[in-house]
Amino acid sequence: MKYVSRAAAAAILGILATVPLVGSAEIIEQVLVKVNGDIITKSDLETKQINALRQQTKSDVDLQALQNDAQLRKALAEITPQILVDTIDDLLLMQLGREKGLKLSDEMFNRWLGNLRKEQNLLDDQKFNAALKQEGMTIADLRRNVERQFLIQEVQRQEVGSKLQITEAEAQQYYQFHQQEFVEPASVTLREILIETPAGLEGAAASDAALETATATRTRLSAGEDFAKVAAEASAAPSKANGGLIGPIAVAELSPSLQQTLEKMKPGDITQPLKVSRGYQIIKLETFKPVTVQPFENVRDVVAEKVYNERQRTEVQKFLNRVRSQAIIVWKNDDLKKAYEQHVAAMNAGGGS
């Protein structure tokens, strides 16, 4: 559940009531379309439009900016076709779910609700009820939304997901053509010694004192003293508890200057004192692991899941096309019908949504 101020949404709703949707020259009728007898109303569409606008904007200030009619028309023209497709598809899947006798049990809903309240830190009844009120919902509204999603997902699982079988050959082929998805980035293991600028000194004097101590510490290391032992004795970094050990850490996560320094080093090399914000740091490169492609055996399950998800998206679209072709869809607005049909055609031409 999302905590969002409703003031801007209310303002947008007021504009939606006066701005023609998808270029219509007249105010849209209350019933926009009938799908196998079930209706989608103007208020249904407006609610989904507002939610879509919320998701696209980062703040209520952005929503308020859409009070310009031209900006709002443009935004609506971009989001409405997909909203229509999603709304009709969801309705068709819910109808199938009801035909199959699917139902969200009290036990399933209560389990879902318990998990939600725990994840969102809403175990306190007062906070939970306030969150519902913030969203303009009742517990009955919430249950209807959850049951709607349950029906949609269960129909997709029964009609598509449960019938998919991913072969070893398909997984291997996907791996061969998408190896960039299974790359382990370059990483290093380091040891560090941090010499802080001494308290009581400022400016150049503090920096010079820290550098002198760091240089003396570096001399001890050059003489053969164990880096981990010296770090435990002299370092001011929390890593001193582990002998200065850091990592493994991805090279990309290091500062650009440190990356440049490490490029010139090999395992076992130790830097000269490096100026940092807190003083001076001495780094030892323990290990370097270059960019590597993980072998298929190590990512077999991940590959199978990716192939499954890709196949499922394709098969779900094929299934929805069949369901749409068998549905009786009666439009009450020609502009919305045109927007819907063009978007479906574009989805099919592009192989997805």
Secondary structure, DSSP 8 states (H G I E B T S, - for coil): -----SHHHHHHHHHHTTS-GGG-SS---SEEEEETTEEEEHHHHHHHHHHHHHHH-SSHHHHHHTTSHHHHHHHHHHHHHHHHHHHHHHHHHHHHHHHTT----HHHHHHHHHHHHHHTT--SHHHHHHHHHHTT--HHHHHHHHHHHHHHHHHHHHHTGGG----HHHHHHHHHH-GGGGEE--EEEEEEEEEE--TT--HHHHHHHHHHHHHHHHHHHHTT--HHHHHHHH--SGGGGGTTEEEEEEGGGS-HHHHHHHHT--TT-B---EEETTEEEEEEEEEEE--EE--HHHHHHHHHHHHHHHHHHHHHHHHHHHHHHHS-EEES-HHHHHHHHHHHHHHHHHT--
